Amino acid sequence: MADKKESKTIRFLGLSIPLLLMGYVLSIGPLVALTYDADMKSHNPQIEKFLIRFYAPLTWVADQNAYLGQAFISYIEFCRGSEITDAD
């Protein structure tokens, strides 16, 4: 009986951890689209600070790899429905 319970727990963790990680990565696009306007100005600075901290590991990975960085920006642009341009 204990073996059956252990296998269910292992199966649950084996499925839930990858799904949660995928949800974390995919959630940045919609949250950026909801938080920023067309000029990439934040609607709420407190939410912006939270997003910057919460997604710091993801942005660090994107900064370390050019391919992942471009995929990261493309995904955010897709979710926003517009291109991100530099204000410089």
Backbone as a chain_set.jsonl record, in Angstrom:
{"seq": "MADKKESKTIRFLGLSIPLLLMGYVLSIGPLVALTYDADMKSHNPQIEKFLIRFYAPLTWVADQNAYLGQAFISYIEFCRGSEITDAD", "coords": {"N": [[0.818, -1.186, 0.0], [1.942, 1.259, 0.773], [3.872, 1.522, -1.182], [2.326, 2.033, -3.441], [1.23, 4.521, -2.832], [3.558, 6.073, -2.723], [4.385, 5.911, -5.405], [2.315, 7.307, -6.665], [2.709, 9.842, -5.598], [5.273, 10.456, -6.572], [4.738, 10.4, -9.318], [2.881, 12.494, -9.467], [4.525, 14.699, -8.683], [6.416, 14.505, -10.697], [4.953, 15.281, -12.902], [3.793, 17.745, -12.176], [5.861, 19.586, -11.505], [7.389, 20.136, -13.961], [5.229, 21.277, -15.403], [4.557, 23.519, -13.843], [6.948, 24.984, -14.087], [6.927, 25.492, -16.839], [4.607, 27.022, -16.962], [5.465, 29.244, -15.497], [7.457, 30.321, -17.192], [5.93, 30.861, -19.512], [4.111, 32.703, -18.552], [5.105, 35.276, -18.488], [4.758, 36.819, -20.835], [1.869, 37.468, -21.172], [1.577, 38.889, -18.718], [3.327, 41.068, -18.988], [2.095, 42.299, -21.142], [-0.28, 43.104, -19.921], [0.642, 44.833, -17.964], [2.16, 46.932, -19.074], [1.845, 49.812, -21.237], [1.368, 50.839, -24.707], [3.663, 52.316, -25.176], [5.53, 51.134, -23.589], [5.381, 51.977, -20.957], [4.829, 51.71, -17.532], [1.74, 50.837, -15.999], [1.398, 50.618, -13.313], [3.74, 51.239, -10.972], [4.456, 49.666, -8.717], [3.667, 47.071, -9.333], [5.32, 46.695, -11.505], [7.875, 46.66, -10.268], [7.605, 44.293, -8.784], [7.307, 42.421, -10.895], [9.788, 42.661, -12.156], [11.517, 41.651, -10.187], [10.409, 39.069, -9.78], [10.677, 37.829, -12.265], [13.42, 37.871, -12.627], [15.299, 35.63, -12.708], [14.596, 34.521, -15.188], [15.011, 36.632, -17.004], [17.731, 36.906, -16.65], [18.735, 34.526, -17.751], [17.913, 34.949, -20.397], [19.509, 37.14, -21.026], [22.009, 35.971, -21.064], [22.128, 34.342, -23.278], [21.989, 34.768, -26.66], [20.175, 33.714, -28.563], [18.044, 32.725, -26.957], [17.38, 35.128, -25.73], [16.396, 36.632, -27.892], [14.196, 35.048, -28.56], [12.711, 35.342, -26.248], [12.075, 38.128, -26.294], [10.618, 38.167, -28.689], [8.429, 36.562, -27.991], [7.218, 38.122, -25.982], [6.557, 40.364, -27.528], [4.731, 39.141, -29.261], [2.663, 38.518, -27.441], [1.949, 41.081, -26.63], [1.097, 42.166, -28.982], [2.377, 44.009, -30.468], [5.425, 45.534, -31.626], [8.423, 45.828, -29.711], [10.08, 48.757, -29.197], [13.069, 50.735, -29.023], [13.311, 53.581, -26.987], [15.245, 55.454, -27.356]], "CA": [[0.0, 0.0, 0.0], [2.831, 2.418, 0.843], [4.518, 1.653, -2.482], [1.368, 2.631, -4.361], [1.131, 5.934, -2.475], [4.818, 6.688, -3.141], [4.414, 6.043, -6.858], [1.396, 8.379, -7.026], [3.363, 11.093, -5.237], [6.352, 10.669, -7.528], [4.109, 10.718, -10.601], [2.327, 13.844, -9.336], [5.634, 15.645, -8.72], [7.028, 14.406, -12.017], [4.129, 16.029, -13.853], [3.486, 19.114, -11.752], [7.033, 20.472, -11.523], [7.597, 20.676, -15.311], [4.108, 22.13, -15.794], [4.713, 24.789, -13.144], [8.056, 25.708, -14.71], [6.464, 25.959, -18.139], [3.673, 28.103, -16.673], [6.271, 30.402, -15.088], [8.092, 30.895, -18.379], [4.918, 31.372, -20.435], [3.279, 33.745, -17.943], [5.689, 36.608, -18.589], [4.191, 37.554, -21.968], [0.592, 38.104, -20.829], [1.724, 39.849, -17.626], [3.927, 42.287, -19.546], [1.054, 42.935, -21.956], [-1.247, 43.735, -19.026], [1.286, 45.814, -17.085], [2.715, 48.062, -19.809], [1.044, 50.321, -22.346], [2.009, 50.734, -26.021], [4.982, 52.955, -25.115], [6.272, 50.4, -22.565], [5.322, 52.672, -19.672], [4.09, 50.896, -16.586], [0.499, 51.354, -15.439], [1.534, 50.599, -11.862], [5.157, 50.999, -10.661], [4.639, 48.595, -7.734], [3.581, 45.8, -10.066], [6.533, 46.617, -12.318], [8.96, 46.22, -9.387], [7.384, 42.883, -8.492], [7.599, 41.638, -12.1], [11.241, 42.662, -12.379], [12.11, 40.703, -9.223], [9.877, 37.724, -9.975], [11.206, 37.269, -13.511], [14.863, 38.079, -12.707], [16.017, 34.457, -13.241], [14.274, 34.347, -16.606], [15.701, 37.675, -17.767], [19.165, 36.613, -16.598], [18.988, 33.49, -18.762], [17.758, 35.583, -21.708], [20.679, 37.999, -21.243], [23.203, 35.149, -21.24], [22.069, 33.598, -24.529], [21.393, 35.639, -27.677], [19.018, 33.052, -29.163], [16.954, 32.742, -25.981], [16.998, 36.518, -25.547], [15.545, 37.024, -29.015], [12.934, 34.313, -28.416], [12.062, 35.982, -25.119], [11.512, 39.39, -26.778], [9.592, 37.843, -29.686], [7.248, 36.061, -27.29], [6.575, 39.276, -25.342], [5.945, 41.139, -28.61], [3.566, 38.389, -29.7], [1.609, 38.684, -26.443], [1.526, 42.481, -26.628], [0.503, 42.486, -30.264], [3.155, 45.07, -31.11], [6.87, 45.421, -31.523], [9.075, 46.622, -28.663], [11.069, 49.635, -29.811], [13.874, 51.524, -28.084], [12.887, 54.977, -26.91], [16.432, 56.31, -27.483]], "C": [[0.869, 1.26, 0.0], [3.539, 2.643, -0.487], [3.607, 2.341, -3.487], [1.241, 4.132, -4.101], [2.393, 6.679, -2.9], [4.844, 6.9, -4.638], [3.459, 7.141, -7.334], [2.021, 9.742, -6.728], [4.469, 11.432, -6.224], [5.794, 11.05, -8.893], [3.533, 12.137, -10.578], [3.427, 14.897, -9.423], [6.306, 15.67, -10.089], [6.248, 15.161, -13.076], [3.967, 17.494, -13.454], [4.682, 20.054, -11.818], [7.329, 20.983, -12.936], [6.463, 21.592, -15.774], [4.175, 23.493, -15.109], [5.85, 25.62, -13.734], [7.652, 26.265, -16.069], [5.474, 27.115, -17.965], [4.394, 29.375, -16.271], [6.868, 31.095, -16.308], [7.05, 31.531, -19.298], [4.087, 32.514, -19.857], [3.843, 35.15, -18.127], [5.064, 37.424, -19.715], [2.865, 38.222, -21.641], [0.712, 39.135, -19.706], [2.369, 41.145, -18.096], [2.886, 43.031, -20.374], [0.029, 43.647, -21.086], [-0.65, 44.888, -18.219], [1.734, 47.069, -17.826], [1.774, 48.5, -20.924], [1.848, 50.222, -23.641], [3.408, 51.341, -26.04], [5.903, 52.311, -24.087], [6.404, 51.197, -21.279], [4.403, 51.878, -18.761], [2.826, 51.603, -16.112], [0.618, 51.494, -13.919], [2.986, 50.271, -11.506], [5.395, 49.88, -9.643], [4.572, 47.227, -8.401], [4.826, 45.616, -10.918], [7.712, 46.127, -11.48], [8.829, 44.733, -9.057], [7.747, 42.022, -9.698], [9.095, 41.56, -12.367], [11.921, 41.671, -11.444], [11.686, 39.269, -9.501], [10.478, 37.05, -11.211], [12.71, 37.487, -13.67], [15.624, 36.837, -13.197], [15.794, 34.256, -14.735], [14.988, 35.395, -17.462], [17.215, 37.459, -17.738], [19.532, 35.566, -17.652], [18.899, 34.086, -20.157], [18.942, 36.49, -22.03], [21.937, 37.197, -21.547], [23.26, 34.449, -22.598], [21.327, 34.441, -25.563], [20.135, 35.015, -28.288], [17.822, 33.075, -28.214], [16.467, 34.168, -25.724], [16.074, 37.001, -26.65], [14.194, 36.311, -28.952], [12.082, 34.928, -27.303], [11.357, 37.273, -25.568], [10.409, 39.127, -27.799], [8.31, 37.352, -29.033], [6.49, 37.201, -26.615], [5.892, 40.145, -26.396], [4.69, 40.454, -29.139], [2.395, 38.59, -28.739], [1.084, 40.117, -26.4], [0.813, 42.858, -27.906], [1.218, 43.626, -30.968], [4.634, 44.863, -30.829], [7.402, 46.301, -30.393], [10.154, 47.445, -29.349], [11.823, 50.373, -28.715], [13.419, 52.959, -28.139], [14.047, 55.947, -27.066], [16.362, 57.178, -28.692]], "O": [[0.56, 2.224, -0.701], [3.784, 3.781, -0.887], [4.069, 3.145, -4.297], [1.156, 4.922, -5.041], [2.306, 7.805, -3.39], [5.278, 7.954, -5.106], [3.758, 7.835, -8.305], [1.879, 10.681, -7.511], [4.584, 12.577, -6.662], [6.332, 11.938, -9.553], [3.676, 12.889, -11.542], [3.286, 15.881, -10.149], [6.712, 16.726, -10.576], [6.831, 15.633, -14.053], [4.002, 18.38, -14.308], [4.515, 21.225, -12.161], [7.51, 22.19, -13.098], [6.712, 22.58, -16.465], [3.881, 24.512, -15.733], [5.721, 26.838, -13.864], [8.005, 27.396, -16.406], [5.502, 28.077, -18.733], [3.985, 30.469, -16.659], [6.789, 32.317, -16.436], [7.268, 32.629, -19.809], [3.421, 33.226, -20.609], [3.117, 36.126, -17.938], [4.862, 38.627, -19.55], [2.739, 39.434, -21.814], [0.021, 40.153, -19.735], [1.986, 42.221, -17.636], [2.805, 44.258, -20.313], [-0.484, 44.696, -21.477], [-1.365, 45.815, -17.837], [1.693, 48.162, -17.262], [1.018, 47.703, -21.479], [2.901, 49.586, -23.665], [4.251, 50.924, -26.834], [6.944, 52.874, -23.747], [7.42, 51.106, -20.589], [3.332, 51.431, -19.173], [2.833, 52.807, -15.856], [0.012, 52.382, -13.319], [3.425, 49.14, -11.715], [6.428, 49.213, -9.697], [5.343, 46.329, -8.061], [5.334, 44.501, -11.041], [8.471, 45.269, -11.93], [9.82, 44.003, -9.051], [8.421, 41.003, -9.548], [9.608, 40.512, -12.759], [12.808, 40.929, -11.867], [12.512, 38.356, -9.463], [10.751, 35.85, -11.202], [13.229, 37.3, -14.77], [16.519, 36.975, -14.032], [16.711, 33.863, -15.458], [15.512, 35.072, -18.528], [17.906, 37.794, -18.701], [20.529, 35.713, -18.359], [19.721, 33.766, -21.016], [19.337, 36.597, -23.191], [22.839, 37.695, -22.221], [24.33, 34.011, -23.022], [20.164, 34.789, -25.361], [19.142, 35.71, -28.507], [16.71, 33.408, -28.624], [15.273, 34.39, -25.523], [15.09, 37.693, -26.388], [13.162, 36.909, -29.258], [10.86, 35.014, -27.427], [10.184, 37.482, -25.258], [9.374, 39.794, -27.777], [7.217, 37.697, -29.481], [5.26, 37.245, -26.666], [4.773, 40.613, -26.183], [3.696, 41.118, -29.433], [1.263, 38.806, -29.173], [-0.103, 40.335, -26.157], [0.0, 43.782, -27.91], [0.716, 44.155, -31.96], [5.027, 44.124, -29.926], [6.884, 47.392, -30.152], [11.038, 46.896, -30.006], [11.298, 50.608, -27.626], [13.168, 53.498, -29.217], [13.855, 57.154, -26.921], [17.28, 57.958, -28.947]]}, "num_chains": 1, "name": "protein.A"}
